[in-house]
């Protein structure tokens, strides 16, 4: 999904967006879809209908998530937000000035991704013999130790060459 945004989105912002989307989905808002005369729709909803750009023609397909948002959209839509299931943002990237692309999965695919992520965490816990709360600190310790050992090794190699 492409959104108007003038900076890159941080991981914390991705999490906030994902959480807000999942709360909205789980709230079970009804979704109405139908065609309207373009002039009538613009008078009723304003130009915020056109998040993806102005639609040509005299008729618009209007999608209204009751109490949340109304937009002109030709895409497929559920009848209730709860039908979407869970959403998981995979990544975000700036694709041009003022446009950020959010790549995400929903429903069964989101469950697969969440299960894969949980599996990776569980595997690391088992291999490293630590709890999930200790994974980040353990990984940082391993990384820092590796960097230190590389520097120490390079010094030792140089000492051997000097001999």
Backbone as JSON, one array per atom type, in Angstrom:
{
  "sequence": "XXXXXXXXXXXXXXXXXXXXXXXXXXXXXXXXXXXXXXXXXXXXXXXXXXXXXXXXXXXXXXXXXXXXXXXXXXXXXXXXXXXXXXXXXXXXXXXXXXXXXXXXXXXXXXXXXXXXXXXXXXXXXXXXXXXXXXXXXXXXXXXXXXXXXXXXXXXXXXXXXXX",
  "N": [[0.85, -1.15, 0.0], [0.64, 2.14, -0.89], [1.41, 5.2, 0.65], [0.97, 8.69, 1.39], [3.65, 10.31, 2.64], [6.29, 12.07, 4.07], [8.74, 11.3, 5.06], [11.0, 8.61, 5.87], [9.63, 5.67, 7.4], [9.88, 4.7, 10.72], [10.81, 1.7, 12.58], [9.4, 1.64, 14.95], [7.22, 3.31, 14.3], [6.1, 1.72, 12.28], [5.21, -0.4, 13.85], [3.3, 0.94, 15.41], [1.46, 1.67, 13.41], [0.7, -0.86, 12.47], [-0.45, -1.94, 14.84], [-2.59, -0.13, 15.22], [-4.04, -0.64, 12.87], [-4.74, -3.34, 13.26], [-6.32, -3.12, 15.56], [-8.44, -1.63, 14.54], [-9.39, -3.38, 12.54], [-10.21, -5.57, 14.15], [-12.29, -4.39, 15.48], [-14.56, -4.64, 14.02], [-15.99, -3.04, 12.01], [-18.62, -2.2, 9.78], [-18.62, -2.35, 6.19], [-19.5, -0.4, 3.52], [-20.26, -0.44, 0.07], [-20.59, 1.1, -3.05], [-21.86, 2.7, -6.06], [-21.64, 6.14, -6.92], [-22.71, 9.34, -8.14], [-20.15, 11.38, -9.33], [-19.93, 14.18, -8.73], [-21.83, 14.42, -6.68], [-20.72, 12.71, -4.74], [-18.31, 14.07, -4.21], [-19.32, 16.43, -3.1], [-20.52, 15.39, -0.8], [-18.42, 13.99, 0.56], [-16.03, 15.35, 0.11], [-12.7, 16.09, -1.18], [-11.08, 14.25, -0.03], [-11.72, 11.78, -0.73], [-10.06, 10.92, -2.69], [-7.5, 9.44, -2.21], [-5.73, 7.92, -3.67], [-5.4, 9.42, -5.92], [-7.21, 11.43, -8.3], [-10.12, 10.08, -9.74], [-10.98, 9.22, -13.03], [-13.92, 10.0, -15.04], [-17.57, 10.1, -14.58], [-18.77, 8.77, -12.56], [-18.33, 7.22, -9.41], [-16.96, 4.53, -7.55], [-17.65, 4.11, -4.34], [-16.26, 3.44, -1.23], [-17.08, 2.86, 2.01], [-15.98, 2.7, 5.18], [-17.67, 2.32, 7.89], [-17.85, 5.0, 10.09], [-15.12, 5.39, 10.03], [-13.56, 5.84, 7.55], [-13.93, 7.06, 4.2], [-13.58, 6.4, 0.82], [-12.85, 6.74, -2.71], [-12.68, 3.88, -4.56], [-11.7, 1.1, -6.51], [-11.0, -1.41, -5.86], [-11.19, -4.79, -4.5], [-13.25, -5.56, -1.69], [-13.96, -6.33, 1.72], [-16.98, -7.08, 3.59], [-17.04, -6.41, 6.2], [-14.75, -5.16, 8.57], [-13.61, -7.09, 10.21], [-13.37, -9.37, 8.68], [-10.96, -9.26, 7.43], [-8.97, -10.28, 9.02], [-5.86, -10.83, 10.76], [-3.2, -8.38, 10.46], [0.11, -8.0, 9.28], [2.89, -6.02, 9.11], [5.49, -6.16, 6.84], [7.61, -4.67, 5.78], [8.69, -1.25, 5.21], [9.23, 1.28, 2.76], [10.7, 4.12, 1.19], [9.52, 5.16, -1.86], [9.43, 7.22, -3.6], [9.64, 10.81, -3.65], [7.82, 11.87, -0.98], [6.22, 9.59, -0.94], [5.58, 6.57, 0.62], [5.94, 3.11, 0.69], [4.13, 0.51, 2.11], [4.62, -2.77, 2.84], [2.8, -5.61, 3.38], [1.14, -8.42, 4.97], [-1.89, -10.33, 5.27], [-4.51, -11.99, 7.09], [-4.49, -15.46, 6.64], [-1.87, -15.59, 5.63], [-0.57, -13.72, 7.25], [-0.71, -15.03, 9.69], [0.96, -17.21, 9.11], [3.43, -15.86, 8.81], [3.75, -14.76, 11.4], [3.9, -17.16, 12.86], [6.27, -18.23, 11.79], [8.13, -16.28, 12.61], [7.9, -16.59, 15.4], [8.84, -19.21, 15.57], [11.52, -18.88, 14.83], [12.44, -17.31, 16.99], [12.01, -19.15, 19.09], [13.75, -21.22, 18.3], [16.24, -19.89, 18.51], [16.26, -19.38, 21.26], [16.46, -22.0, 22.19], [18.89, -22.95, 21.04], [20.76, -21.11, 22.04], [20.27, -21.36, 24.69], [18.72, -19.58, 26.29], [16.22, -17.26, 27.6], [13.38, -15.72, 25.9], [13.41, -13.03, 26.56], [16.09, -12.58, 26.86], [17.27, -12.74, 24.4], [17.97, -10.52, 22.67], [20.04, -9.16, 24.11], [21.87, -11.28, 24.29], [22.43, -11.79, 21.57], [23.61, -9.32, 20.89], [25.85, -9.44, 22.55], [27.19, -11.66, 21.42], [27.69, -10.6, 18.87], [29.31, -8.35, 19.45], [31.45, -9.65, 20.73], [32.39, -11.17, 18.58], [33.26, -9.14, 16.81], [35.32, -8.04, 18.41], [37.02, -10.28, 18.64], [37.8, -10.58, 15.96], [39.33, -8.27, 15.57], [41.32, -8.74, 17.48], [42.4, -11.1, 16.39], [43.4, -10.14, 13.95], [45.44, -8.49, 14.91], [47.1, -10.41, 16.13], [47.81, -11.92, 13.86], [49.29, -9.98, 12.5], [51.39, -9.65, 14.32], [52.59, -12.16, 14.11], [53.43, -12.06, 11.45], [55.25, -10.0, 11.66], [57.24, -11.23, 13.09]],
  "CA": [[0.0, 0.0, 0.0], [1.41, 3.38, -0.96], [0.81, 6.29, 1.42], [1.66, 9.97, 1.33], [4.44, 10.52, 3.86], [7.48, 12.75, 3.57], [9.95, 10.77, 5.69], [10.97, 7.16, 6.05], [8.89, 5.25, 8.57], [10.72, 3.94, 11.64], [10.23, 0.43, 13.03], [8.41, 1.97, 15.99], [6.04, 3.8, 13.6], [5.49, 0.55, 11.64], [4.5, -1.13, 14.9], [2.12, 1.73, 15.76], [0.51, 1.54, 12.29], [0.21, -2.24, 12.51], [-1.33, -2.07, 16.0], [-3.82, 0.62, 14.95], [-4.78, -1.37, 11.84], [-5.32, -4.55, 13.86], [-7.42, -2.71, 16.45], [-9.55, -1.24, 13.66], [-9.91, -4.62, 11.94], [-10.88, -6.37, 15.17], [-13.48, -3.69, 15.99], [-15.7, -5.12, 13.24], [-16.78, -2.0, 11.33], [-19.25, -2.58, 8.51], [-18.08, -1.67, 5.01], [-20.5, -0.22, 2.47], [-19.68, -0.19, -1.23], [-21.6, 1.42, -4.05], [-21.52, 3.73, -7.03], [-22.27, 7.45, -6.73], [-22.34, 10.39, -9.07], [-18.89, 11.97, -8.87], [-20.18, 15.49, -8.13], [-22.54, 14.18, -5.43], [-19.75, 12.13, -3.81], [-17.37, 15.12, -3.81], [-20.04, 17.32, -2.18], [-20.76, 14.7, 0.46], [-17.21, 13.53, 1.25], [-14.87, 16.19, -0.17], [-11.67, 15.52, -2.04], [-10.34, 13.21, 0.68], [-12.08, 10.54, -1.43], [-9.06, 10.59, -3.7], [-6.18, 9.16, -1.64], [-4.87, 7.37, -4.72], [-5.47, 10.29, -7.09], [-8.56, 11.65, -8.81], [-10.6, 9.02, -10.61], [-11.66, 9.78, -14.21], [-15.3, 9.59, -15.26], [-18.62, 10.81, -13.85], [-19.29, 7.9, -11.52], [-17.29, 6.7, -8.52], [-17.26, 3.46, -6.62], [-17.31, 4.65, -3.03], [-16.13, 2.44, -0.18], [-17.24, 3.55, 3.28], [-15.81, 1.93, 6.41], [-18.54, 3.13, 8.75], [-17.24, 5.67, 11.23], [-13.66, 5.4, 9.95], [-13.02, 6.47, 6.35], [-14.65, 6.87, 2.94], [-12.71, 6.69, -0.31], [-13.16, 6.18, -4.02], [-11.79, 2.74, -4.73], [-12.22, 0.05, -7.38], [-10.48, -2.69, -5.4], [-12.12, -5.7, -3.82], [-13.37, -5.2, -0.28], [-14.78, -7.17, 2.6], [-18.21, -6.44, 4.05], [-16.8, -6.02, 7.57], [-13.29, -5.15, 8.77], [-13.17, -8.32, 10.89], [-13.1, -10.39, 7.66], [-9.57, -9.1, 6.97], [-8.07, -11.06, 9.86], [-4.71, -10.12, 11.32], [-2.3, -7.74, 9.5], [1.51, -7.94, 9.73], [3.72, -5.22, 8.2], [6.78, -6.8, 6.59], [8.62, -3.6, 5.67], [8.28, 0.0, 4.58], [10.34, 1.9, 2.02], [10.38, 5.32, 0.4], [9.64, 4.81, -3.27], [9.65, 8.49, -4.27], [9.46, 11.92, -2.74], [6.48, 11.98, -0.42], [5.47, 8.34, -1.03], [6.16, 5.42, 1.32], [5.23, 1.85, 0.42], [4.03, -0.46, 3.2], [4.4, -4.14, 2.37], [2.2, -6.32, 4.5], [0.34, -9.62, 4.71], [-3.09, -10.37, 6.09], [-5.26, -13.22, 7.3], [-3.69, -16.69, 6.8], [-0.45, -15.3, 5.37], [-0.06, -13.06, 8.46], [-0.53, -16.09, 10.69], [2.17, -17.95, 8.72], [4.6, -15.02, 9.13], [3.87, -14.71, 12.86], [4.38, -18.47, 13.31], [7.68, -18.33, 11.39], [8.9, -15.43, 13.52], [7.92, -17.25, 16.72], [9.72, -20.37, 15.44], [12.91, -18.4, 14.87], [12.73, -16.94, 18.38], [12.1, -20.37, 19.89], [14.99, -21.9, 17.93], [17.36, -19.16, 19.11], [16.22, -19.66, 22.71], [16.94, -23.36, 22.42], [20.31, -23.06, 20.67], [21.57, -20.28, 22.92], [19.88, -21.69, 26.06], [18.3, -18.33, 26.95], [14.79, -16.95, 27.48], [13.14, -14.73, 24.84], [13.81, -11.71, 27.05], [17.56, -12.48, 26.82], [17.76, -12.93, 23.03], [18.63, -9.32, 22.13], [21.31, -8.96, 24.82], [22.76, -12.38, 23.9], [22.86, -11.53, 20.19], [24.54, -8.19, 20.92], [27.1, -9.93, 23.15], [27.86, -12.47, 20.4], [28.15, -9.7, 17.8], [30.44, -7.56, 19.96], [32.56, -10.57, 20.93], [32.91, -11.51, 17.25], [34.04, -7.98, 16.33], [36.54, -7.94, 19.22], [37.89, -11.39, 18.27], [38.36, -10.29, 14.63], [40.39, -7.28, 15.77], [42.41, -9.44, 18.18], [43.0, -12.02, 15.43], [44.19, -9.35, 13.0], [46.65, -8.07, 15.63], [47.95, -11.59, 16.28], [48.35, -12.23, 12.54], [50.32, -9.0, 12.22], [52.53, -9.98, 15.19], [53.26, -13.34, 13.5], [54.1, -11.61, 10.23], [56.38, -9.19, 12.08], [58.3, -12.11, 13.57]],
  "C": [[0.9, 1.23, 0.0], [0.66, 4.47, -0.2], [1.63, 7.56, 1.21], [2.33, 10.2, 2.67], [5.79, 11.05, 3.41], [8.78, 12.34, 4.25], [9.86, 9.25, 5.69], [10.24, 6.84, 7.34], [9.81, 4.38, 9.43], [10.04, 2.62, 12.0], [9.16, 0.67, 14.1], [7.11, 2.48, 15.34], [5.33, 2.65, 12.86], [4.65, -0.22, 12.65], [3.22, -0.39, 15.29], [1.05, 1.61, 14.68], [-0.12, 0.15, 12.31], [-0.78, -2.44, 13.66], [-2.65, -1.35, 15.76], [-4.68, -0.1, 13.91], [-5.46, -2.6, 12.44], [-6.45, -4.22, 14.83], [-8.67, -2.35, 15.63], [-10.2, -2.47, 13.04], [-10.74, -5.39, 12.95], [-12.13, -5.69, 15.73], [-14.73, -4.02, 15.18], [-16.6, -4.04, 12.65], [-17.37, -2.55, 10.03], [-18.67, -1.75, 7.38], [-19.18, -1.63, 3.96], [-19.78, 0.13, 1.18], [-20.81, 0.13, -2.2], [-21.14, 2.52, -4.98], [-22.3, 4.99, -6.74], [-21.87, 8.35, -7.87], [-21.13, 11.11, -8.49], [-19.12, 13.3, -8.15], [-20.87, 15.34, -6.77], [-21.58, 13.64, -4.35], [-18.77, 13.19, -3.31], [-18.04, 16.11, -2.86], [-20.21, 16.68, -0.81], [-19.49, 14.42, 1.25], [-15.98, 14.42, 1.06], [-13.84, 15.46, -1.01], [-10.79, 14.51, -1.31], [-10.7, 11.83, 0.12], [-10.92, 10.02, -2.26], [-7.67, 10.38, -3.11], [-5.22, 8.63, -2.69], [-4.86, 8.21, -5.98], [-6.9, 10.36, -7.6], [-8.91, 10.6, -9.85], [-11.3, 9.65, -11.81], [-13.1, 9.29, -14.3], [-16.27, 10.36, -14.39], [-19.21, 10.01, -12.71], [-18.12, 7.34, -10.71], [-17.8, 5.49, -7.76], [-16.75, 3.93, -5.27], [-17.33, 3.51, -2.01], [-16.12, 3.19, 1.14], [-17.08, 2.56, 4.43], [-16.49, 2.78, 7.48], [-17.81, 3.66, 9.98], [-15.73, 5.81, 11.17], [-13.17, 6.23, 8.77], [-13.91, 6.15, 5.16], [-13.73, 7.28, 1.81], [-13.29, 6.14, -1.6], [-12.17, 5.06, -4.27], [-12.45, 1.68, -5.59], [-11.78, -1.34, -6.93], [-11.56, -3.56, -4.77], [-12.13, -5.35, -2.34], [-14.25, -6.19, 0.45], [-16.05, -6.4, 2.96], [-18.09, -5.94, 5.48], [-15.3, -6.11, 7.8], [-12.78, -6.44, 9.4], [-12.84, -9.43, 9.89], [-11.64, -10.36, 7.2], [-8.63, -9.99, 7.77], [-6.93, -10.2, 10.37], [-3.88, -9.52, 10.2], [-0.9, -7.71, 10.1], [2.29, -7.15, 8.7], [5.07, -5.91, 8.08], [7.89, -5.78, 6.48], [7.97, -2.36, 5.08], [9.49, 0.57, 3.86], [9.84, 3.12, 1.28], [10.56, 4.95, -1.06], [9.77, 6.06, -4.14], [9.42, 9.59, -3.25], [8.01, 11.99, -2.28], [5.65, 10.71, -0.46], [6.25, 7.23, -0.33], [5.29, 4.21, 1.01], [5.3, 0.96, 1.65], [3.75, -1.81, 2.58], [3.92, -4.94, 3.57], [1.49, -7.59, 4.01], [-0.85, -9.58, 5.64], [-3.63, -11.79, 6.16], [-4.32, -14.42, 7.44], [-2.21, -16.44, 6.59], [0.18, -14.6, 6.58], [0.19, -14.07, 9.56], [0.73, -16.89, 10.39], [3.43, -17.16, 9.1], [4.81, -14.96, 10.64], [4.39, -16.03, 13.41], [5.86, -18.67, 12.96], [8.56, -17.51, 12.32], [9.01, -16.05, 14.91], [8.83, -18.47, 16.69], [11.18, -19.98, 15.51], [13.3, -18.03, 16.3], [12.89, -18.18, 19.26], [13.38, -21.15, 19.59], [16.2, -21.22, 18.55], [17.41, -19.39, 20.62], [16.82, -21.02, 23.02], [18.44, -23.47, 22.16], [21.2, -22.3, 21.65], [21.28, -20.54, 24.4], [19.58, -20.43, 26.88], [16.79, -18.18, 26.81], [14.62, -15.91, 26.36], [13.57, -13.34, 25.28], [15.32, -11.49, 26.94], [18.12, -12.52, 25.39], [18.53, -11.72, 22.53], [19.99, -9.1, 22.79], [22.33, -10.03, 24.43], [23.3, -12.16, 22.49], [23.87, -10.39, 20.14], [25.89, -8.61, 21.52], [27.89, -10.76, 22.14], [28.45, -11.59, 19.3], [29.38, -8.92, 18.26], [31.66, -8.44, 20.21], [33.21, -10.94, 19.59], [33.76, -10.37, 16.69], [35.37, -7.88, 17.08], [37.53, -9.04, 18.84], [38.52, -11.18, 16.89], [39.51, -9.3, 14.74], [41.59, -7.95, 16.44], [43.14, -10.38, 17.23], [43.87, -11.28, 14.43], [45.48, -8.88, 13.65], [47.62, -9.23, 15.78], [48.59, -11.96, 14.96], [49.48, -11.27, 12.19], [51.57, -9.25, 13.06], [53.32, -11.16, 14.61], [54.04, -12.91, 12.27], [55.35, -10.77, 10.59], [57.55, -10.03, 12.57], [59.06, -12.66, 12.37]]
}
